[in-house]
């Protein structure tokens, strides 16, 4: 696969290990991973800036990079795909990957386009970083999307950050996990 960034390694790992990793839930998990790591080490894993949006924290540059990677690998703009019906989107993704769309959910197809193979986190992250990824996955990965959104909305950062503004890492001290 070659060298991939830490954030994409985490995304691929979470996609492979969680059964319901939709985009909104993914962004919340990435947020908790980065902020919990920051709380314990005073640095983030991905270096991403998160913004407060209506459903909680969103790493805008990661979202843009994922969309770009998919567009490049599939050869069709995501806007074009989103304008098509769901059946056409599944066919496009699954034909690229050579997988049975009836047995695979869209979220996995989307992240599999980025990854194309299993991820060994030890090749991309330190032991300390892996322990945080595992801790967040174990504590929050079982939550549904609505549950993790609701949890994020009760955090100090959400209550004290204006909509569409960056979330400051100093809020990590008050993180609820």
N, C-alpha and C positions, 0 to 999 in steps of 0.2 A: 504494500500500500504506500510505502514511502513515509516520510515524516509528515505528521498532521499536527495541527495545533492542539493545545490542551482542551480548549473549549469543544472542538469537534470530536476529540477522543471521548470526552465526558458524554456528549450528546449520543454518540454511537453506542457507548456502553449502557446508558440509560435506556435507549430504544431497544437494545437487545435483552435487557433484564427486567423491564416493566411491561405489563400487559396492556396498559391504557395510557400511553404517553402522547397525549395530544399537545398541540403547540402551546396552549395557555399553561398547562401543567408543567411542561418542559421549562418554560421561562421562569416559573416560580421555583422549581427545583434548582436551576442554575443560580438564581438569586440566593437561595438559602445556602447552597454550597459555597458561593463566593463570600457571602457575608459571615457565615460561621467560620470559615477559614480566616477571614480578616479579624474576627473577634478573638481568635486564638493566636494569630501570628502577626497581625497588623499589615498584612498584604493579602491581595486577592489572588485566586488561582488564575483566572482568565484575563484580568486587567480590564474587564468590561465595565462600562458605565451603564447603570440601570436607570430607567425613567419611570416615574409614576404615571400609569395609564389607568383607564377605568377598571380593568380586571387585575390590576396589581403591577408589579415590577416587570419591565420588558427590557431586554438587552438589545437595543436597536441595531447595533452593528452586527451582532450575531445573526439576527433575523435577516438582515440584508445579505450577509455572506451565504447563509443557507439557501436563500432564494436564488442567488447568483450561481452557486454550485449546481443546483438542480437544473436551472436554465441551461447552463453550459453542457452538462452531461446528457440531458434529455434532448436538447436542441430546440426546445420550444419555450417561449416566454411563459412564466407562471401566470401572467395576466391572461394570456390566451387560454391556458389550461383552465383557469378559474371561470372563464367565460363559457367554456364548454360544459356539457352535462357530466355528471359524476362518472357515468359509465366510460366515457371517452378518457377521462383523467386516469381511472384505474387501468384501462387498457394501455395507455401510454407508459405509465410507471411500470406496470407488470411486464410489458413486453421488453422494456429496457433491461429489466433485471432478470428476465426469464423465469418468473415465478407465477404461481397460480393465484390470480386475483381473488378467487372465491375463498381461498384459505388465508388470505393475508389482509390485515387492516390497512387503511390508507396511511396512518401515521408510520407504520413500520416500512411501508414501501417508500415513503418520502425520505426517511432517514437512511434506509438501505441504499438509496441512490447516492448519498454522501459517502457511506462507509464501504459498501460492497463486500465486507468481510467482518468477522468478529474482531473485537478490540481487546487487547491485553493492556489494561491500564498501566501496568508496571513499565511498559515500554515508553509511556508518555508522561507519567506523573510520579512524583516522589511518594514514599510510603505515607507521609503525613497527609499529602493531598488525597491519596486513595482512601485513607481512613475517614476523611471528611465526606468524600463522595459516598462511601458506603454508609456512613452514619445518617446522612440526609436521605439516601435511598431507603434505608431501613425504617426511619422514623416517619417520612412523609410520602414515600413512594406508593404506599397502600391507599393513600387518600385519593378520592376522586377529584376531578378538576374543580368542581364547585367548592368542595371542602378546602382545598388548598388556597383557592382564591379568597374564601371567607377568612381563613387563618391569616393570610397576608394582610387583609384589610384591618385586622385587629392589632397589627404591629405598630410600634411607636413611629417608625419611619412613615407609615401610610397616613397616620393621623396628623403628622407634622410636616408633610411635604406637599407643596402645591401640585395640582394636576399638571402633567406634561413637563415636569421639572426633574432634574437629576436627583437621585436618592444618595445622600451623603453616607459614606462608610462609617462615620461616627455613630450612626444609629445601630451598628452591629452590636454595640455593648448591651443593648436592650432586646436583642433578638430572643424570641420565645423558645428556641430549641437549644 
